[in-house]
Amino acid sequence: MININGHTSVYGIIGRPIGHTMSPAIHNMISEAMGIDSVYVPFAANDDLGSIVRGLFSLGVKGINVTVPYKTDIIYELCGLEQMALDIGAVNTLKYTPNGYYGYNTDIIGLERELKDERVLLRGRNVVILGAGGAARAVAFLCASKGAASITIVNRTLNKALDIRADVAAYANKTGLYQLSSNIYAVTIKEIGSILYDDCIAFQCTNVGLSPNDDACVVHDLGFYKRVSVGIDLIYKPANTMFMQYVRSAGGVSHNGLKMLIYQAVSAYEIWHGVVVPEVVIYDIERSLQ
């Protein structure tokens, strides 16, 4: 058990909603296992991000994770960004510095490690991304960096999807992925039937289906799921979302976002504390949360 005292460093997470988060459990388990004097707590946020960030900084909170819906807007409250977070335009990890909080994106690291564990290869594959928030941005940039053949961003409204398409296309051109830059698409959910590719990898990046709304799903078109061979839902609670059930019922393989959550948390922890979290600790955390 963590012994909280006057020297204990404080870390936390901001978002809305925040009651479902498993992040405190993960970070506190790491601290206990490694004997590090720190505690991690959830902060229910409102939309006044400037006041929130200034308040946490004034209190000396050493690190903050950021979840929906603030991963993009939080950028304007930071003193600086790592290059990948700057390219993506989304941040989920803040580190205390004397000049303010510095931003990172460990979502992309967490997802990359999950895909490696599940033996899901992105190179040469056609990818569909449901949603156009901060997590969807990270997924799109990861898929581009790993050589996806095409990326289609699907959102309820088109503007945010078009923004991601433009930013990923610019990244593809900057990094020499010229063929991909002409194969990035943005469509609305109503237009999802226009997706021409079969054998897709689909990422569910919205909060539709998040507990307690277990029966909700952003797409109900069974024809779409017949085109999906692998579906990854970034939601981890419930462990078996409606999206995942649709994928499996159509003959595909599905995974939830628990491993991504754990790996992005581990990466944030390592940035904050300057340590390497042992694999045995990661394994114990995953087993305890399943």
N, C-alpha and C positions, 0 to 999 in steps of 0.2 A: 504494500500500500504506500502511495506517495505521501511523504511527510511535508505538508505545506507549512512554510514558515516565512519569516520576513525576508529571506534571501531567495525564495522560490521565484524563478522567472515565469512570466505569464505569456501564454500564447492563446490563440483562439480563432474562431471562424465567424464571419458575418454573412448573412443572407436572409431571404424571405421566400418561402417558409424555412425554418431552421430546426423545428422539432424532430424531424426524422433523421438528422445527421448522425452518422457513425464516427465522424472524425475525432471527437473527444475520446472515444474508446480506443481508437487506433493509436493516437499520439500518446495518451497516458499509459497505454500498455508498453509502448516503446521506451518511454522514460523510466517506467518501473523496471523493465527488463535490463536496461543499460545503466541504471543507477544514476540518472541525470535529474538534477533538482529543478524540475519545471512542471507546470500544470497547464492544461489546454481546456478552454471552456467555450461554449457557444454564445454568441451575441446576436439577439434578434434585432435586425436593422430596419430603419425606415429609409426613405429615399434621400435624406439629407446626408449624402456621403461625405461632404466636406467636413461637417461637424463631427461625424463619427470618426473619421480618420484623424482629425486634429485631437479629439478627445482620447482616443487610444494611444496616440503618440505621446500626448502629455502625461498619460499614466504610465508610460514606459513599457507598454505591451510589445514584446520583442519580435513577434511574428504573427501574421494574420493570414488565414486562408479566406478566399472570397468565392462564394457560390452564387447561384442564380438569385436575382437577375442582374448582378452588379459587375460581372467579369469584364465588361467593356467600359462602362462609365467610370469604374474605379481608376482607370488610367490617368484621368485628369487630376487626380489627387496625389500623384506620386512624384518623387524627385528624380526618378530615372527608371529605365527598363532594360532588361537583357534583350539581345537582338531577336531571338525567336518570339518573345512576347511582343516586341515591337512589330515584327512582320505579321504575326497573327492578328494583333489588335485586340488581344484578350489576356487578362491576368487572373491567376487564381492564388498566387502566393506573394505575400509582402514581407520583406525583411527590414527590420529597424536599422537605420543608420543615423548618424548625428544630424544629417541634413533632411531627413524625412524617410518615408518608406520607399524601398526599391522593389520593382515588380518583376516577377518571373511567371512562366507558364509551365507548371509541372503536370498539367492534364495530358499534354502531348507525350511526356515521358511515361506517365502511367499507362496510357493506352498502348503505346508501343510495346511496353513490357507485357501487358496482357495478351496482345496479339501474338507475341513471340511464344508465350506459354501455351496458347491455344493453337499454335501452328497455323495461323491465318496470315497468308502472304498477300501483300497489296500490289506487288509489281505486276503490271499487265492486266489488272482486274478493273472491272467497271463498278464504280462505287456510287451508292445512293445515300445521301445524308438527309435525314428528316429533322427539320429545325434550322434556325438561322441565328441562334444566340452565340454566346461566348464558347460553349463547349463544341458546337457545330463548327465554329471557326477553327478551333484546334484540330478537330478531326480532319477537316478539309486540307489544312496545311500538312498534316502528317501524311495523308494519302498522296498529296502532290510530291512530297519529299521522298516517298518510298516508291514512286514510279507507277502510280495508278494510270490505267489507260484512259479513263474518263471519270468525271465527278459530276454528279447531278445533285443540286441542292433543292430540297422541296420544303416549302414553308406555306403557312396559311395565307400570308400576304407576301407580295413579291419583292418589295423594296430591299429588305434585309438580305434576302437570298441573292439579289443582284449585286449588293455591296460585297458579299463574300466572293461571288464569282469574279468580280473585277479585281479584288485584292489577291486572290489565289492565281488568277491569270497573270497579274503583274509579277508575282513571286516566281511563277513558272518561267516567264520570259527572262527574269533577272538571273535565274539559276540554269538557264539553258534547256529547259523542258518545253521546247517550242511546240512539239506535237500535242502535248497535254493542253497548252494554253487555248487551243482551238476546240477542245473537247470538254469544256466546263460549261454546265448548263444550270439554269435556274427556272423552276416551274412552281406553280401553286399546287396545293394538295388536290384541288379539283382537276388538275391537268396530269395527275400522276400516271394515268393510263397512257400518256404519250411517251413514256420511257420505253425505248426500243430494245434495250439490252436484256439478254437473259443471263443467268448465272451471276447475278450481282451480289456484292457484299453490301448490306444495308446497315447503317448506323442510326439508331433512334436517339436523338439528342435533345428532345423536348422533355418537359416535366409532366407530360400527359401520361397517366398511368402510375404516377408516384403515389405511394401509400398516403392516405387511406382510399384513394380513388383507383383501386386495383383493377376494376373492370373497364377502365377507360383506355382508349388507344387512338393515336393520331390518324391512323389509316386503317380503314376496314375493307378496302378493295381486295378481294381474294385473288383477283387476277394479278395484282402487284406481287403478292407473296409467292406466287408460282414462279416468279422471276428471281427470287432471292434464294441463294444457296447457303449463305451465312448471314445471320442477323445478330448484331451486337447492340443491346440496349444499355445505355449508360446509366439507367436507373438500377439501383441495387436493392431497393426495398419497395415493393415485394421482390423476392428473389426470382419469381417466375411471372413476368409481366404478360399482359395480353398480347403485346407485340411479339414476344418470344413464343407464345402459344400459337399465334398465327403462322409464324415462320416454320415451326415444327410440323404443324398440321398440313402445311403445303409441301413437306418433304425436306426442309432445310435444317440446318444446325443453328442453335441459338446460344448466346451467352449473355449474362447480365454484367453490370458494371462494378461488381465487388472488387475484382482484382485490380481494375483501373483505379478505383478509390484507394485501395491499400497502397499501390505503387506510387500514385501521385502524392499521397501523404508521406510515404517513406522519403521520396525525393525532397519534399518541402522540409521535412525534419532534418535531413542531411545538410541542406542549405543553411538552415537556421543554426544548427549546433556544430557544424564542421566535423561530423562523424560519418562512418559507414555503418548502416544498420545491418547486422548479421542476417544471413538467409534463414537461420533457425528461428529468429525472432519474427521474421515475416511469415514464415510457415505457421508458427503458433498463433499469430493474429488471424490469419485466414481461417484456420481450423476453428477458432473460437467464435468467429462471426458467421459461419455458415449455418 
